[in-house]
Amino acid sequence: MRVVFPAILDGFACADADCACRRALRAGLLPDVPAKSKGKSSKSKLGPPPAAVPAGQAFPFAAGEAALIRGAAAAPGDPRLDAAELPGKIGDYPLIAQQTPQGVELTVATLCPSVRALLADSGEPVTIARAEGGWRAQLHVFAAQGKRKDVKLVAGTAIKWAEYAQLRDNLLDLVAEQTAPLLARLTRVALMLELAVGERTPTAPPPLLTGRGFLAYRGFLESRMAAANPQEMAELALRTTSLHGAESGLSSAQGPELLAALAGDWRADMLAWLVPYEHEVTPAVDGWLGVRVYAAPLDRDQSLARGYAEFLEGFAVGLRYAAALAHVRGRQVDAALMLAALALGEFYVSYRQEDLPLFVPPSSSHDRGPRMADLDMTLASVC
Ligand SMILES: [Zn+2]
């Protein structure tokens, strides 16, 4: 049987080790321990952590995430953190194995600190996504979206697996063009996703980068960054410090500082803490992009339209997290913080399940667009 898995998993050591994600998962899946009275609990705008999902009732990636956020807030000393067994089929998380028409594919969850540590060392998006063979550990294998001969495009419409596989290969090729600036590559990815979902031409060749297209994506990215909700971002980050605190430096006592940073001038924070270090963190971003483009939207069993919308939104929110977390700790964004921020951005989007606007490319026009040489394609240009 053909097994395709991210090359980073060659060195993966989460499944049996005492990784923070495995501890949180245990606490999220096992029944609640009666809480000691701590006085009034504050009202959260984000809503309570989701209830534990009975194993086997949902596709495991989303169910694993729900359990993770529930368990991440468990207090140190909670006996569920150290329970020996992970109940049910979600117990493979942060790994998920899927049956596809081409074999079995493994996906990883970026909320696992062990996964991010491997990503930070890699920076080779295509290798990450296309290692083959050699997998030995036993995993439950799932088939999302039925037997997976078709893949949902939007509600009521599907494309063939082969078309999806072609689209994914094209997207990975765009991500892998590491000589091009990050935002230039993301622009082509966004244009390609719009062709696939909006125009329903998933096997169309990758679009060329135009000045007009770049400005449209950059404007979209900036507007999605601005739209993120500081209060909910802060709550999610604070609730999950056990999963990212080692990299972000955030402790649960820093809630007011984090909220102030998120609600403050995020453009100034980007310019101070992230923009000067774009080159240093781009390899880590590339690793994240490779894993996300490879896995989304099938890992959460979504339509392509929804999964790709979440992907673009998660990147925008991740940039906001990176700037604010760096501000709070008073140190520049580095690869580890960047990956923690992107994982939080991804999680924020999938957790809220709100309607997301689609990226709309510019309509064709005979007016001359701006010259590429005149465009600033660094992260500074979204500030
Ligand atoms: Zn882990």
Residues whose N, C-alpha, C, O or C-beta is under 5 A from the ligand:
A	BS01	ZN	C14 C19 C21 R22 C112 P113 S114
